[in-house]
Every structure is written in C-alpha cells, then in structure tokens.
Amino acid sequence: MNIETLAKQNPWWADKNAINNDPKIVELEGAYIKWKPRLLKYIDISADAFYSVRGPRQVGKTTLMKMIIREELKARKPENIFYYACDMVNSAAELVSIIDTYLDWSERLSTDRKLIILDEISRVKEWETAYKGIVDRRSLLNKTFIFTG
C-alpha cells in the first residue's frame, strides 16, 4: 500500500474544503430535513478510544463519519484525519498494511492525535485481529478509532 492510494479517499489532505464535495455531505446539505444524529454526543474524539458503529445498510453510518470528518477539519490538521472504505480490503494483512502506511506517513508529519475511520470494516475477515495487532504494536495512545459495519 502507498500513501498516494490512501490519499484518494482523503481529498482533504490536499484541500480542507474538499470534504464539502463529498457525495454524502452534498446529499446531507441538500436534504429538506436536516439530520443531526444523537450518537455524535457519545463519541469523544479526544479520547484514546475505539468506537464501533453498527447498523443496517443505508441508515447513515457513512454520512455520520463524513459529518465527523467535516467538523474535525475545523480544528485539526487534515493529515491527522484518516478515512478508508474497506469494501475492497481482502484480508487482515491488507488492513494492517493500510493502517501502518497511514500512521508511518502521518506520524512523520506530526505527533498530534490521529482520527482513524474505517468504514465497512465488517467486510474484512478477522479485522479484529488486525486491529489488536496495530494497537499492540503501535498503542492506542493519541489515537481515536471509529469502525463502521
């Protein structure tokens, strides 16, 4: 895995305002009824924590993640926010490679807190083992993980 591949899913690394062009954000802003999920008040982005957001398809999990990213971009350096849709990740080893690539790159740029969002994680077999391995090797210190599925 290389950082250029990861950057394709993180356009805010090049331009903070790129999040506003994300299809989920565009759809949210164009909606007649404005939605603010209650779940937002239970996710503490400043904590060394792991959050698992579960639910059926098409209930707004990805939209919620993009809302969090948009809000966090107001206060953080863009390179400290990582999003990856795991739809095409085939193994725990590939998942570890993705996270390691991001952390190696971003930790060279700053030691600030990292927000790592992995969408559709449940599609990856043995993702729990990959996550445990990352935390065992790199620690949870100064990182917030949010996984959806």
C-alpha positions as CSV (number, residue, x, y, z in Angstrom):
1,M,0.0,0.0,0.0
2,N,1.2,3.5,-0.7
3,I,0.2,6.9,0.6
4,E,-1.0,8.1,-2.9
5,T,-3.6,5.3,-2.9
6,L,-4.8,6.3,0.6
7,A,-4.9,10.0,-0.4
8,K,-7.6,9.2,-3.0
9,Q,-10.1,8.5,-0.2
10,N,-8.8,11.5,1.8
11,P,-9.1,14.5,-0.5
12,W,-9.0,16.9,2.5
13,W,-5.3,16.2,2.8
14,A,-4.8,18.4,-0.3
15,D,-7.7,20.8,0.4
16,K,-9.6,21.1,3.6
17,N,-12.7,22.2,1.8
18,A,-12.8,19.1,-0.4
19,I,-15.0,17.4,2.3
20,N,-17.8,19.7,1.2
21,N,-17.7,18.0,-2.3
22,D,-18.1,14.5,-0.8
23,P,-21.4,13.0,-2.1
24,K,-22.6,12.1,1.4
25,I,-22.1,15.7,2.5
26,V,-23.6,17.2,-0.6
27,E,-26.7,14.9,-0.1
28,L,-26.9,15.9,3.5
29,E,-26.8,19.6,2.8
30,G,-29.4,19.3,0.1
31,A,-31.8,17.4,2.3
32,Y,-35.1,19.0,3.1
33,I,-34.9,17.8,6.7
34,K,-31.6,18.4,8.4
35,W,-30.3,15.4,10.4
36,K,-28.0,15.6,13.4
37,P,-27.5,12.1,14.9
38,R,-27.8,11.8,18.7
39,L,-24.8,9.4,18.5
40,L,-22.5,12.4,18.0
41,K,-22.7,13.3,21.6
42,Y,-21.4,9.9,22.7
43,I,-18.3,9.8,20.5
44,D,-15.3,11.6,22.2
45,I,-12.8,12.3,19.5
46,S,-10.3,13.5,22.2
47,A,-10.2,10.1,23.9
48,D,-7.7,7.2,23.3
49,A,-10.6,5.0,22.3
50,F,-12.1,2.6,19.8
51,Y,-15.7,3.0,18.7
52,S,-17.8,0.5,16.7
53,V,-20.8,2.0,14.9
54,R,-23.1,-0.8,13.8
55,G,-26.4,-0.8,12.0
56,P,-28.2,-2.0,8.9
57,R,-27.4,-0.8,5.4
58,Q,-28.4,2.8,4.4
59,V,-29.1,4.1,7.9
60,G,-26.5,6.9,7.7
61,K,-23.3,5.4,9.2
62,T,-21.1,6.7,6.4
63,T,-22.8,10.1,6.4
64,L,-22.2,10.3,10.2
65,M,-18.5,9.6,9.6
66,K,-18.3,12.3,6.9
67,M,-20.0,14.7,9.3
68,I,-17.4,14.0,12.0
69,I,-14.6,14.5,9.5
70,R,-16.1,17.8,8.3
71,E,-16.4,19.0,11.9
72,E,-12.9,17.8,12.9
73,L,-11.3,19.6,9.9
74,K,-12.2,22.9,11.6
75,A,-9.8,22.1,14.5
76,R,-7.3,19.6,13.2
77,K,-4.6,19.4,10.6
78,P,-6.1,17.4,7.7
79,E,-3.3,14.8,7.7
80,N,-4.4,13.8,11.2
81,I,-7.8,12.5,9.9
82,F,-7.8,9.3,8.0
83,Y,-10.8,7.6,6.3
84,Y,-10.8,4.4,4.4
85,A,-13.8,2.5,2.9
86,C,-12.9,-1.2,3.4
87,D,-15.3,-2.6,0.7
88,M,-12.4,-4.0,-1.3
89,V,-10.0,-4.9,1.5
90,N,-9.5,-8.7,1.2
91,S,-7.6,-9.6,4.4
92,A,-6.5,-8.6,7.8
93,A,-2.9,-8.4,6.5
94,E,-4.0,-5.8,3.9
95,L,-5.9,-3.9,6.5
96,V,-2.7,-3.8,8.7
97,S,-0.7,-2.5,5.7
98,I,-3.3,0.3,5.1
99,I,-3.2,1.5,8.7
100,D,0.6,1.1,9.0
101,T,1.1,3.1,5.8
102,Y,-1.1,5.9,7.1
103,L,0.4,6.0,10.6
104,D,4.0,5.9,9.2
105,W,3.3,8.8,6.9
106,S,1.2,10.9,9.4
107,E,3.4,10.4,12.4
108,R,6.4,11.8,10.3
109,L,4.3,15.0,9.8
110,S,3.1,15.5,13.4
111,T,2.7,13.8,16.7
112,D,-0.9,15.2,17.1
113,R,-3.9,13.0,17.8
114,K,-5.0,10.8,14.9
115,L,-8.6,10.1,14.0
116,I,-8.8,6.8,12.1
117,I,-12.1,5.9,10.5
118,L,-12.6,2.6,8.7
119,D,-15.9,2.2,7.0
120,E,-17.5,-1.1,6.3
121,I,-14.9,-2.9,8.4
122,S,-17.1,-5.9,8.8
123,R,-16.4,-6.9,5.2
124,V,-12.8,-7.7,6.2
125,K,-12.3,-11.2,7.6
126,E,-10.5,-11.2,11.0
127,W,-10.5,-7.4,11.2
128,E,-10.4,-7.7,15.0
129,T,-7.1,-9.5,14.8
130,A,-5.7,-6.7,12.6
131,Y,-6.9,-4.0,15.0
132,K,-5.4,-5.8,18.0
133,G,-2.1,-6.2,16.2
134,I,-2.0,-2.5,15.4
135,V,-2.8,-1.4,19.0
136,D,-0.3,-4.0,20.5
137,R,2.5,-2.7,18.2
138,R,1.7,1.0,18.0
139,S,-0.5,1.6,21.1
140,L,-3.8,3.4,21.3
141,L,-2.1,6.5,22.8
142,N,-3.1,9.6,20.9
143,K,-5.4,7.8,18.5
144,T,-9.2,7.5,18.2
145,F,-10.5,4.7,16.0
146,I,-14.0,4.6,14.6
147,F,-15.1,1.5,12.7
148,T,-18.4,1.1,11.0
149,G,-20.2,-2.0,9.7
